[in-house]
Amino acid sequence: MRRKLERWLLPSLFALWLIVLLRITVFRDGCFRHGLFSGRVEWIPFVYLAKLIEVGYWRYFTYLFVGNLIWFVPAGIYVRLHDVRRAAEGAPRRHGLCRAAALGFCLSLGIELAQFVLGSGVTEVEDLILNSIGAVLGWLAAGFGRKARRSAAGNRRFRQSAFGNRRRGIVTSDR
């Protein structure tokens, strides 16, 4: 039962995240009001963000900058957890960091192209960059989380065995 849950839970959560992401980026209100290929393209990265800082719109700058990073963290987490699951099944580990960056870039490119075609937003190069970085941050965060969890579990086992042995009269160190 647990193995079946693990097998479909991760892809289901990834699909749910992807649906929400597409809803807020591509299929937002009024996305079909404009004609096809009516979107705008910003080829030079970070110009709009720099203008926001220059004018003093820090809140909107933070929303765009941090939002582009945060919304793609789950893509990196998915790659890391998918690799862990495959490694448990005996598959070799492959370049996970590069795969996380590639997944973030490809998903972002698809979203930006859809925004351009449907006219539902501005296609920006900075989104590709920030979204890819967000996926890499997610991959790294999932790795740190696994290491911290393993370290905490190891410390807990060490404390239990050390204190358990002392209670039984077995000394494990030269104190």
Summary of the structure (lengths in Angstrom):
residues: 175
radius of gyration: 22.6
end to end distance: 47.4
largest distance: 80.7
contacts: 485
relative contact order: 0.15
helix: 73%
strand: 3%
